[in-house]
């Protein structure tokens, strides 16, 4: 008996020691990640600061097509204005933002995090950002962006919106520069929380999440290792001193005072921005309440009408050997309903069964890509800009296209970015949403088609050298008909470029319903690379390229963590398909849940980045790309 007890005690002691070691390893990993993040952030800020040019003195140009937008309490001196106009004309710019040399630390760091000065002009996907004091703009671009010039001095939030619009309408002709004689205005600085709130709108908390995650992680670490946490907070507070040390182009007036009190001032500033965003939401017409009656009327009729009849055979190969692959809810908008993905046991095709009807598609798409979701999705597509250029470059080995049709173009982000790679190519776009009009208005596409590709393709027979479908085919009602439409629109020898989620990806099994490419109920079909290749060859295409690693977006863990966290806090969300607003307690619980979970998101993002170099080798890619030539 004694020996048994001794053995049990020994076993418990070993388990306790193992838990302590594991806990210590986790703490050290988190601490190392936080320090590494701070070092990398500091290095990036210094690099970007070094790339920020200073406005040289130049005589005023003879011809002037520029107007200056000055914020309240800002006056640009004549010499600076003349030099700015001459610089913009010499550089072929449409818009030039003037940055005060003494811009305060918080605003200067925000600007450097938002803008890489070395690529800002050439990066057509970069969001328009500035110091919000004075911006020079071409008359024609001002008219195209719908920005009035005769209503006095705009407020800082209004100037922030104007700069964002100017960059959208002059994506390759917008830049910023330090104006040595321009000084920062106290009124502009004082409105910083309002600027952040108006810039990010309802997504203010999400936009500030990286900073909040960092601060939350530091605050949490004080409970585990106070000495280490205080040292880390000290290092973070000193970051501005390191960033601006020795800088010749920017010298923030409050560098010493802000650094000394950053641990207090920065959280206060971020919370003030979130409070301002909430206040703005309360003041304007509530889009949720505006939409709630229509949604409730739809739901009162029942949701069965949103689903078609359940198929008993595979839409790809007609086999009747089907099995349930996934059963899930709408994890993204959280609209009611249960959605089933079936898998064919013979060909491996995965498809939604029963599939949404046209009424169902209208209901579940509503306010996702447009309406309430338009701004958020637009920001997401901009953030994915790093993927657009490689997509365009993937064709370089095979063709020099004169005409390109992007199907499912949305707001035209891909076409806008692809112009950097193919400046002489005509880019047209097709989509079923209103976004196609916006893409055409901004000049991101040359011509926009709104409607069904299958129905419109006969009118564009043999018109294009390239047809692209980037994450479009999975949304289609019948992928084979879409491929036939592409075959029709292409000239002989033209190329079809397709990128879709990979249903054979390991992440699909590892993350289950939290794997974001499942995206129910929007994604209707998941075609394997083998099935797609065989179908294209059957139609008369020759597959010339297959890629997995190059099509991979390293967001699997981050998106799964965010989706899980957001659903945990769903009770505090105000959505028009919910019968009523959540009470203050539920809202507070949601905010607390997202704040507490923010370090998890940071860890997931770091893990995604760490796994990226090994993704192909480990089978952890999430998409594939195929290029096929029409024979």
N, C-alpha and C positions, 0 to 999 in steps of 0.2 A: 504493500500500500504506500509506504514511504517513498519507495523508488518510483512508483507511478506518479505521486504528487511532485516529486523532484523533477521528473521528466517533463511533466506538464508545465511546471514553473519555468523550467529552462526554455521550453518551446515558446511560452508566452513572452519571456525576456528577449528571445531572439527576434520574435515578431515585432516587439516594441522597438528594438534597436533598428530593425529594418525600416520601420515606419519613420523613425527619426531621421535616418539617413536619406530616405526618399524625400521627406519634407525639406531637409537641408538642401538637397540637390535641386528641388523645384524652386526654393527661395533664391538660390544662387543663380539659377538659370534666368529667373525673372529679373533679378538685379543686374545681371550681365546684359540682358536684353534692353533694359532701361538705359543703362550707361551707353551701350552701343548706339541706341537710337538718338541719344543726346549728342554724341560725337558726330554721327553721320549728319544730323540736322544742322549742327554748327558748321561743319565743313561745307555743306551745300549752301548755306546762307552766305558764307564768306566767298564762295566761288561766284554766286550770283551777284553779290555786291561788287566784286571786281569787274564783272561784265557790264555794269551799269555805266553808260557813258555820260560825260559832262558836256553841256551845250557850249560850243565855241562861239566867240564873238564873230558876227558876220554882218555885213551891211544889208539893209532891207532890200528885198528883190524889187525889180521894177514892176512886175505884174503880181498881183496878190489875189488868190482865190480862197484864202483861208479866213475863217472867223474864229474868235477866241471865246470859249465858254469859261467864265470865271465864277467860282463859288462865292457865296455871300462873304463879305469882309475880305475878299481877295482882290488885289489890283496888281496886274502885271505891268512892270515899268516898260517904257518905250524901247529901251535898248534890248531887253530880254525878248520882247515881242518881235522886234525886227530880226534878231538872231534866230528865233524859233521859226519864223516864216521862211527865212532863207534856208535854214537847215531842212525843213520839211520839203521845200521845193527841190533842193539839191539832191535829196535822198529819194525823191519820188514817192513821198508819203501822202496819205490821205488824212491821217490823224496822228497827232503827236501830243502826248501827255507830258506836262511839265511837273517835275518832282522837286519840291523845296529841299535845299541842301540840309536844312536843320529839322527835317520831318521827325517827329517824336518816335521813340524806340518802338512802341507797340504797333503804330501804323507802318513804320518802315519794315518791321519783321513780317507783318501781314502781307505787305506788298511783295517782299522777296520770296515768301512762301508761295504766293499766287502766281508770280511771274518769273520766268527765267529770261533776263534781259538779252542774253546771247541768242535766243531762239524765238523770242516773243513775236518779232515781225514775221518771220518765215513760218512759224507754227500756226497754220490756218485754223487749228482746233482750239487754240489757247483762248480761254475766256478773257473778255475785255476787263482789265483792271488798271487802276491808276492811283495817284496820290490824292485825287479829289480836290485839287486846288484850282488848276487851270488846264484846259485842253484846247488845242488848236485843231480845227477840222475843216475839211474841204466842203464848200457849199453844196456840191452835188451829193456827197455822202450824207450830209445833214438832212437834205431833202429826202433821200432814199430811206433813211432811218426814221423819218418823221419827227425830227427833233426841232422844236421852235427856237428861233434865235432872237426874238423880239419881245421876250417877256422878262427882261431883267436878268438878275443873277440867280442861277439855280441854287437850291440848297445842296449840301453835300450828298444826301441820299439821291436827289434828282440827278446830280452830276454822275454818281456811280451808275445809275441806270443808263444815262446817255452814253457813257464810255463803253458799257457792255454792248449796247446796240451798235455803236460805231464800229467796234471790232467785228461784229457779226456781218456788217455790210461792207467792210473793207478788211477782210481777214488776212490779206497779204500786204496791206499798206498801213498798218498801225504800229506805232512804236512809242517808247517813253524815254525821257532823258532828264538828267538832273540840271535844273536851272540855278546857277550859283547865287544870283541876286534875288531869287524868289524865297520869301520866308514863310514859314507855316503860320496859318491863321488859327488863333485860339478857338474860334467858333466852330471851325471844321473839326478840330481835334475833339472838342467837347461833344460833338454829335457822333462820335465813333460808334457807340452802341446802336444808335439808330441806323447808321450806315450798314453795319453788319446785319442788322435785322431786315432792312429793306433789300439788301443784296441777296440774302439767302431765303427770305420769306418764311414759309412754314417749315422749311428744311434747315432752319438756323441751328437747331440742336445737332442735327446730323452733320452739318458743315463744321461745327466746332468740336465734333466728337474726338478727333485725334488729340487735340489739346486737353480736352476734358479727361480722356483716357489716361494721358500722361499724368495729369494732376491727381486723378483718382488713385492711380497706382502708387504714386509717391505718398499720398495720404495714408493708404492702406499699409505701406511698408513701415510707417512709424510705429504701428502696433506690433510688428515682428522684430524689427531691428532699429530702434530709435536713432542710434548713433550713425548707422549707415544712411538712414533716411535724411537726417539733418545735413550730412555731408553732400548727399545727392541734391537736396534742395538748394544748398549753397552753390553747387556747381551750376545748376540750372539758372539760378539768379544771376550768376556771373556771365552767363552765355552772351548777353548783348555786348559786354566789355570785350570779349574775344572776337565777336563778329565784326565790330566796328573799329577794332584796334588798328591804327595806322591807315585808316581809310582816307583817301584824298577827295572822294566824290560826295560822301554823305557823312555829316557830323551831327547826329541828333542832339538837340539842346538839352534834353533831360537824361542823357546817357547814365550819369552817375546816380542821380536821384531815383530814376526808374529801376536801375539794377539793384539798388539797396532795398527797395520796397516791392520788388516784383512778386514775391511770394504772396503778398497781400493784394496788390493792384491787379494782377492778371486774372485771378479767379473772380474778383469783383467786376472786372470789365466783361468777362465772358457771361457771367450771370446777368449783368445789366443788359447785354445784347439779347439774351433769351427772354428777359422780362419785356424788352422793347418789342420783340417779335410777337409776344403774346398780346401786348397792348394793341399792336397794329391789327392783329387778327380780330380783336374785339371791336375795333373801330369800323372796319369795313364790312360789307355785306358778307355774311357767312356762307361760303360756297357749299358747305355741308347741309345747312338748313335749307338752302335754296334748292338742293337736289333731293332732300329726304322725301317729300311727298310723292315724287315720281317713282322713286325706288320702292317705297312702301306699297304704292299702287301695283307695281309690277309683281312684288312678292306676294301680295294678297291673292293674285290669280294662280299662285302655285308655281313651282319651278320644274315640274315634270315636262312642261311644254318646251323647255330649253334643251331637252335631250331627244335624240332620234331613237329609232329601234335598235336594239342590241344585235350586232352582227354575229353570225355563227361561223363565218369563214374569214380568212385572211384577205385584206384588200390588196395585198401585194402578189400572193401566189395562189389564192383561193383554197388553201388547205383548211380543213375544219378542226385541226388539232391545235386548239387555243388553250392558253393557260393565263391566269391572272398574274401580271408582272408587278403591279402596284395599285394600291387603293389609298386615296388621299383626299384631303380637303384643299380648298384654295388657301394656301399658306402665305400668299403675298398681299392680296386685297382683302382676304377673309370674307368674301361673299359666300352665301350659303350654298350647299351642294356637296355631293360626294362624287369623285371622279375615278374612273378605273382605266388603267392601261393594261391591255392584253398583249401577250407575246405569242407569235406563231412558233410552234415547236418544230416546224419543218424548215422555214426560211429565216427565222429569227426576227422578223419585222415586229416592231412594237407600235401600237396604235391605241388611241382613245376609243373606248367601247363601253357604252354607247357614245357616239360622237355628238357634239353640240349641233343644234339646228341653227339656222340663220338668226332666229330670235335669241338663241343662247349665245351665239357669238357676239351679237350686239350688246347683250346684257353684261357679259363678262369682260368684254373689251372696253366697255364704257368707263371713262375716267382712269384708264390704265396708261394708254399712250397719248391720250389727249385730255382735255378738260382738267380735272383736278390733278391728274398725274403727269400732265404735259411738261411742266417745269422740272419736276424731279427726274423724269426719263430723259429730258434734254440734257440735264447735268450729267446723268449717267453715261449717255452716249458720248458726251465730250470727254468724260474721264476715261473712256475706252479708246480715246484717240490714238494711243500708242499702237493699237492693233490695225488701224486703217492703212497706214503706209506700207507695212509688209504685205498686206493683201494686194495692194496695187502693184507692188514690186514683184510679186510672185509670177506675173505674166511676162516679165522682161526677157526671159529666155526663149519665149515662144512667139511674140508678136510685137508690132509697133502700131497699136490701134489708133484709128482716126475717129471712130465713133464707139461709144460705150453706153449701154443701158443697164442701170442698177435697179433690179426688181426688189420691192420691199425697202425702198430707200429711206422711208421715214422723213426726217427733216433734212436729209441730204448730207449728213456728216461725212459719210465715206467719200462721196463725190468731191466735196470740198477739200478733203485731205489728199485725194488722189491727184488733184491738179498740180500738187507739188512734184509728183512723179511724172505725170503726163500733161505738161502745160499746153500742148497743142491739140489735145484730144477733146472732142465734144462729149460732154457728159449729160445724158438724159436720165430721168428717174421716174419710177412708177410706184404708186402706193394707193391704198384704199382710204387713207385718212386725209384730213385737212393739212397735215404737215407738208404735203407735196406743194401746196400753194406757197407756204412759208419758204421752202427751199428755193423755189423759183424766184420769189420776191427778193431774197437775199443775194441771188446770183450764184448760189452754190451749184445749181444745175442749169443747163441751157434750156431744157424743155421738160415740163412735168406732165405725166399722164396720171389721171386719177381713175381707178377702177380695177377690174379684174384682168390680170395678165392673160388668162386663157381666152377671155372674150376680145381683148384688144389686140392680141398678137397677129391676127390676119391683116390688120391695117398697117403693120410695121414689118411685113415679110421681107427678109433679106436686107434689112436696114442697118444692121449693126455688126461691127467687128468683134465686139465682146458683149456678152450678157452675164451679169453677175447676180448671184443669189446668196447673200451673206446672212445666215440665220433667218432665212425666209421659208425654206421648204418645209420645215417642221410645223409652220403655221397653216399650210395649205390644206384644203379639203381633199385634194387628190394630187399627190406629188407627181404621178406619171403624166397627168395632163399638163402640169407646169413645165415638165421637161420637154414635152412636145411643143409647147408654146415657145420655149427658148429655141428649139430647133428651127421653128418657123421664122423667128425674128433674126436669126443669125445668117450672115452671108456664108457661102461655101468657103471653108478654111477658117471660119471664125471660131472663137473660143468661148466655152461656157465655164464659169468659175463658180463653184459651189462650196459653201462652208456651213456645216450643221453640227449639232451635238452628236457625240459618239455614244450610241446606246450600249456599246461593248466596253465602255470605260470602266475601270475598277471603282472609280469614285461612285458610280451609280449603285453598286452593291454596298460599298463601305458606308455611304452617307444615307442610303435609302431615300425616303421621301424628302429629306432635307437637301438633296443634291439639286442645285438651282436649275440646271438644264431641263429637268422634268417639267418645270413651270406649268403646272396645271391651274386652270383648264385651257390656257392659250395654245400649248403645243399639242398638235393632233397626231403627228406621225414622226417616228424615229427610224430612219433608214440606215441600215448598216453599210459600211463602205463596200463590202462585197456585193450586196444587192444593188447599190447604186452603180457600181462599175459595170455589172452585167446588163443592167437596164440601158445604160448609155451606149454600150457596144451594140446592143440589140437594135437601138434606134439609129445607128449609123455614126456614132461618135467614136473617136479614138482617145482613150484616157492617156494623157501625157505626163500627169503628175499626181501623186498622192502624198499628202503630208498630215502628220498628226502633231508632232512637237511644235511645228511652226504655227499651228492653229490654236494651240492651247492658251487659255487665259488663266493665270494662277490666282483664282479667286474662290476655289471650291470650299476651303475651310472657313474663310471669312464670310462668304455668303451663307453657308450653312449655319454658322454661329449667329449671324445677324438675324436670319430667318427664325431660328429657334428662340432667340432672346426676344425678338419682336412679338412672337406668338405668345410667349410667357406673359408679356405685358399687354396683350391685346385688349383686355377688359377696360383699360383706361383710354382707349383710342376712340375718337369721335368720327364715325363714318356714316354716310347717308343711308347705307343699307342696314344699319342698326336702327331699331325703333326709336331710341332716344339718346340724348347726350349722356356720357358717363358722369357720375357724381365726382366732386372734388377729391374724395378719398381715392377713387380708382385712378384718377389722373395722377395723383401724387405717387401712388404705388407704381404706375407705369414709368414715371420719370425716375424714381429711385431704382427700379429694376434695370433700366437702360444705363444709368450712371454706374451702378455696381458692376454691371456686366461689361462695361467698356474695356477693362483690362483683358478680358477674354477675347474681345475683338482684336485688340492690339496683338495678343499672342497668336491668334489665328492668322492674322495678316503676315506676321513675321514667319510663321510656319509655311504658309503658301510660298513666300519668297524663297525660303531655304530649300523647299522641295523642287522648285522650278528646274534647276539644272539636271535633276535626276528623273523628271517626270516621264520622259519617253522611255527610259530604261526600266522604270518600275511599272509602266503601264498606267500612269496616273495623269494622262492627258484627258481632256474633257470634250474635245471636238476634233474634226478632221476637215481637210480641204482637198478638193479634187478639181483638176483642170482637164477639160476634154475638148478636142478639136472636132469640128463638124467636117466630116469627110466629104 
